[in-house]
Every structure is written in C-alpha cells, then in structure tokens.
Amino acid sequence: MMDLMHTPRFFRTFLAALSLNIAGAAISHAQDYLGQLSANPYAPDSTGNPYGQYGSAYAPSSINNPYGPNGSPYSPTSVNNPYATEAPRIIAPDGTYLGRASANPYDPDSTANPYGPYGSPYSPTSINNPYGQYGSPYAPNSARNPYATEAPSIITP
C-alpha cells in the first residue's frame, strides 16, 4: 500500500486527477445516447433513418451496425444478441422505463420476452402493445409510429 503522506505533491495531484477522469469516463459511458427508437425514416435522431447517425448501418454507435458494439450479434451490449446481458435501455419521453432493447427472450426486462412487462403485447409499458401509447402505430410517442414526434430514447446501460 502506498503512503500518500510521504509522496510528492505532484504525484498526489496526478493520482487525484486520474481517479476523477476514470470516474468521469465511467459516468459518461453509462449515459450514451443511441437515438430514438422510432420507425420514422425522416427524423434525424431516429433509428429507422438509414442515413442518420443513429440508424445508419455504418455509424459506429448505431444499433443497425452489425459490426458495432450496439448492433453486433455477439456483443453483450447489442440489441441483436439473443444472449445479451447489458442491452441498451429504452426510456419514454415522460421518463417511463420501457425495458431493454434486446433480442434475449429470457431476460425479464427484454422487449423480446413475450411474458415480461416490456415485451408482452398486453402490457401498458410494452412497445409491442399495438393499443398502448408506446406501441401504437398512431401514438405520437410510440416506437412503432412512422410519424412519431416524441419516440422513446435508447440509452446504453
């Protein structure tokens, strides 16, 4: 164990700055914005826009990039990995948690779990409920509405 009382002041300052940078990097990574989960092909933040930064198959952080960490079938943070353990979270514009954008049918928070509260076609918090506010093809804050103006956001865990 290092005795910080007998180390030079510069070294103590360096260690303090390094620990703050590491903590800051962990906090900023925890809140990476991945766009709006939307079927709107024209909205700039939409994951359904094939030419936008969040919907392009070539954008590094896009969930549609099969070689990126959020779209690869092998990444633990991917929406396309059926065994993903840390898939991105879906947050409605009103702050409601809508589960994880995941292909994992066994994860209780996954939108692919038909028996869970976020994947069931009958749950009010599911993007798969065609009659609910988050899954209706007509609701303004729905992931399934191609003209949605306030679609849910996708955020890394």
C-alpha positions as CSV (number, residue, x, y, z in Angstrom):
1,M,0.0,0.0,0.0
2,M,1.3,3.4,-0.9
3,D,1.8,6.0,1.8
4,L,0.3,9.2,0.3
5,M,1.5,11.4,3.1
6,H,5.1,10.9,2.1
7,T,4.7,11.1,-1.7
8,P,5.5,14.3,-3.7
9,R,2.6,16.7,-4.0
10,F,2.7,16.5,-7.8
11,F,2.2,12.7,-7.7
12,R,-0.8,13.1,-5.2
13,T,-2.4,15.6,-7.6
14,F,-1.8,13.4,-10.5
15,L,-3.5,10.4,-8.8
16,A,-6.4,12.6,-7.8
17,A,-6.9,13.9,-11.3
18,L,-6.5,10.3,-12.8
19,S,-9.2,9.0,-10.4
20,L,-11.6,11.8,-11.4
21,N,-11.0,11.2,-15.1
22,I,-11.7,7.4,-14.7
23,A,-14.9,8.1,-12.7
24,G,-16.0,10.7,-15.2
25,A,-15.4,8.3,-18.1
26,A,-17.5,5.6,-16.4
27,I,-20.3,8.1,-15.7
28,S,-20.4,9.4,-19.3
29,H,-20.3,5.9,-20.7
30,A,-23.3,5.0,-18.6
31,Q,-25.4,7.6,-20.4
32,D,-24.5,7.2,-24.1
33,Y,-27.5,8.3,-26.2
34,L,-28.2,5.9,-29.1
35,G,-31.1,7.8,-30.7
36,Q,-34.8,7.5,-30.7
37,L,-36.3,4.1,-31.1
38,S,-38.6,5.1,-34.0
39,A,-39.9,3.8,-37.3
40,N,-39.7,7.4,-38.7
41,P,-37.3,7.2,-41.6
42,Y,-37.0,11.0,-41.8
43,A,-36.3,12.1,-38.2
44,P,-32.6,12.9,-37.7
45,D,-32.4,11.0,-34.4
46,S,-34.5,8.0,-35.5
47,T,-33.0,4.5,-35.5
48,G,-35.3,4.0,-38.5
49,N,-33.5,6.7,-40.6
50,P,-31.0,4.7,-42.7
51,Y,-29.0,7.9,-43.5
52,G,-28.9,9.3,-39.9
53,Q,-26.2,8.9,-37.3
54,Y,-28.4,6.6,-35.2
55,G,-29.9,4.5,-38.0
56,S,-27.1,4.0,-40.5
57,A,-25.7,0.5,-40.9
58,Y,-22.2,2.2,-40.9
59,A,-22.4,4.6,-38.0
60,P,-20.1,3.3,-35.1
61,S,-22.7,3.5,-32.3
62,S,-25.8,2.6,-34.4
63,I,-28.0,-0.3,-33.3
64,N,-28.2,-1.1,-37.0
65,N,-24.4,-1.6,-37.5
66,P,-23.8,-5.3,-37.5
67,Y,-20.1,-4.8,-36.6
68,G,-20.6,-2.2,-33.9
69,P,-21.0,-2.8,-30.2
70,N,-24.7,-2.0,-30.2
71,G,-25.7,-3.9,-33.3
72,S,-23.4,-6.9,-33.4
73,P,-25.0,-10.4,-32.8
74,Y,-22.1,-11.2,-30.5
75,S,-21.7,-8.1,-28.3
76,P,-23.1,-8.2,-24.7
77,T,-24.4,-4.6,-25.2
78,S,-26.1,-5.3,-28.5
79,V,-29.8,-5.2,-29.3
80,N,-29.3,-8.1,-31.8
81,N,-27.6,-10.5,-29.4
82,P,-30.1,-13.2,-28.2
83,Y,-27.8,-13.7,-25.1
84,A,-27.1,-10.0,-24.4
85,T,-26.7,-9.2,-20.7
86,E,-26.3,-5.4,-20.9
87,A,-28.6,-4.3,-23.8
88,P,-29.5,-0.6,-24.1
89,R,-32.4,0.7,-22.1
90,I,-35.5,2.3,-23.6
91,I,-36.8,5.5,-21.9
92,A,-40.1,7.2,-22.9
93,P,-40.2,10.9,-23.3
94,D,-42.1,11.2,-20.0
95,G,-39.3,9.3,-18.2
96,T,-41.0,5.9,-18.1
97,Y,-38.7,2.9,-18.3
98,L,-39.8,0.7,-21.2
99,G,-37.3,-2.2,-20.8
100,R,-34.2,-3.2,-22.7
101,A,-33.9,-3.2,-26.5
102,S,-32.8,-6.8,-26.6
103,A,-33.3,-9.9,-28.6
104,N,-32.9,-12.0,-25.5
105,P,-36.3,-13.7,-24.9
106,Y,-35.3,-14.9,-21.4
107,D,-34.3,-11.5,-19.9
108,P,-37.2,-10.2,-17.8
109,D,-36.6,-6.6,-19.0
110,S,-36.3,-7.5,-22.7
111,T,-38.7,-6.3,-25.3
112,A,-38.3,-9.7,-26.9
113,N,-39.7,-11.5,-23.8
114,P,-43.4,-12.1,-24.6
115,Y,-44.2,-12.8,-21.0
116,G,-42.4,-9.9,-19.4
117,P,-43.8,-6.4,-18.7
118,Y,-41.8,-4.8,-21.5
119,G,-42.3,-7.4,-24.3
120,S,-45.9,-8.5,-23.7
121,P,-48.4,-7.4,-26.3
122,Y,-50.8,-6.7,-23.5
123,S,-48.6,-4.7,-21.1
124,P,-49.1,-0.9,-20.9
125,T,-45.3,-0.4,-20.8
126,S,-44.6,-2.5,-23.8
127,I,-43.5,-1.2,-27.2
128,N,-45.1,-4.4,-28.6
129,N,-48.6,-3.5,-27.4
130,P,-50.4,-2.2,-30.5
131,Y,-53.1,-0.5,-28.4
132,G,-50.7,1.1,-25.9
133,Q,-49.2,4.6,-26.0
134,Y,-45.6,3.2,-26.7
135,G,-46.5,0.6,-29.3
136,S,-49.5,2.0,-31.2
137,P,-48.9,2.9,-34.8
138,Y,-50.8,6.1,-34.2
139,A,-49.5,7.4,-30.8
140,P,-47.0,10.4,-31.0
141,N,-44.6,8.8,-28.5
142,S,-44.7,5.3,-29.9
143,A,-41.7,3.3,-31.3
144,R,-44.0,1.8,-34.0
145,N,-45.4,5.1,-35.4
146,P,-43.7,6.0,-38.6
147,Y,-44.6,9.7,-38.0
148,A,-43.8,9.8,-34.3
149,T,-42.6,13.1,-33.0
150,E,-41.6,12.1,-29.5
151,A,-40.4,8.5,-29.8
152,P,-38.6,6.7,-26.8
153,S,-34.9,7.2,-26.5
154,I,-32.3,4.4,-26.4
155,I,-29.5,4.8,-23.8
156,T,-26.6,2.5,-23.0
157,P,-26.7,0.8,-19.7
